[in-house]
Structure formats: structure tokens, C-alpha cells
Amino acid sequence: MGDVITAVLALIEHPKAYGEVFNIGHSKEISIYDLAVLVKAMTHSLSEIVLVPYEEAYEAGFEDMPRRVPDISKIQGLIGYQPILDLPDMLDRIVVYERERGK
């Protein structure tokens, strides 16, 4: 099982989780560009990474967070959640699953 499934199952079983909202994620940060490079390498893709300017990607007035690092302290405090898999391990599982699914 992966980190998210393990966390969700633990939350389902915990009575103090009902009605609450939790971040389930990893505390390690990666840029979207570095994620694209990693996915491209892991999949042996020949695709080009295209950088789209913010103004073209979003409509006028849209504000996005410059960084996304989930605060997992709430879920850690309730069920002791600690991510185990690192990003390459998670991506490897996804790549294998998608390749099997595509057959």
C-alpha cells in the first residue's frame, strides 16, 4: 500500500477524524520543472518540456501559491502519519501501473 491509502484507512478508523480535513502529503519540496524532468527521465520520454509563462497559463486576476508544501502536523498528531515512500518510489509505482493498464 502507499502512504495515502494507509493514511486514509487509519483516518477512517479514528473517531476524532470524522468531519475533519487533513493534508496528506510529503514534506519534501520539488519544483514543477524538476518534477517534469524526473518524470521524463523515469519514463524515458522523448517529450519536450515546455515552459508556459504564468500570464498564459492563468486568466487575469488568478493568484496561485508560489510554493506547495503541505502542513502534515495535524495528521501526524492524530494518527502518527509519516510518509514512507519518496517521490521516485511513488512515481515508479504510477509508471508501472499505467504501463500495465495500457496493455
N, C-alpha and C positions, 0 to 999 in steps of 0.2 A: 504494500500500500504506500501511497505517497503522503506527504506531510498534510496536505489539505484534507484528504479523506480521513486520516487519523484524527485530525483536529475536529472535524465536523462530527464524527462519531462520538468523540468524547464530550462535545458540547451537547449533543442530543441527550446523552445520559446524565448530564449535570443539571439539577433543578434550578440553580441560580443563573443558568444561561438563557432560560425562557424569556423572550421579549427583549433581549439584549442584542447589541450589534458588536461584532468583533472584526478586527483586521486579522486576516490570516495571510501571512506573507513571510518574507525573508528580510533580515536586517542588512544584508549586503546590497549596496547600490551599484547599478550599472547604467550607463547611458544607452539611449536608444540606438545610437550609432554602433557602440561596442556590442550590443545585443545582436544587431543585424550582421556584424562581422562574424560573431560567434556562430549564429545560425547558418550563415553562408558556408563557413568552414566545416561545420558538423554535417551538413547535408551535401557537401561537395557541389554546391550550386554554382552555376556559371552566371547567375543573375547579377545585374549591376545594382549597386546600392545607390539610390537616387536621393539626394538631399533636397527637400522641398522647403522653401522659405516659409517661415511662420505665417506671414501675411497671405500666402497662397493656400496654406493648409487649413486655415481657420477663417471664419467670417469676421467682418469688422466688429469690434467690441468684445470678442471672445477672449477670456482670460484663462490661461492654463497655468498649472503649477510648474515651476521650473524643475522641481525635483519630486520624486515619489519614493519615499522610504516609509513603509508602514510602521506605525507605533503598535507593537505587539505586546506591550506591557499588560494590557487588560486580560488578554487570553493567557498570557504566561502566569499571571496571578491567580486566575481561576482554575485552570487545568494543568498548569505547568508546561504549556506548549513551548516547544523549542524546535525550530526547523532542523532537520537532519540532512536532507538532500541539498547538494549545492546546485547551482544553475546548470552546469553541464550535465549532471546526472538527470535532472528533470527534463532537460531538452532531449537527451538521449532517449528517454522513455517515450516522449512525444513523437520523436522521429521514427522510432521503431513501430509504435502504434499506428501512425499514419501510413507508413510504408506497408504494413500488414493489411490495413484497411483498404488500401488502394489496389490490392492484388485482385 
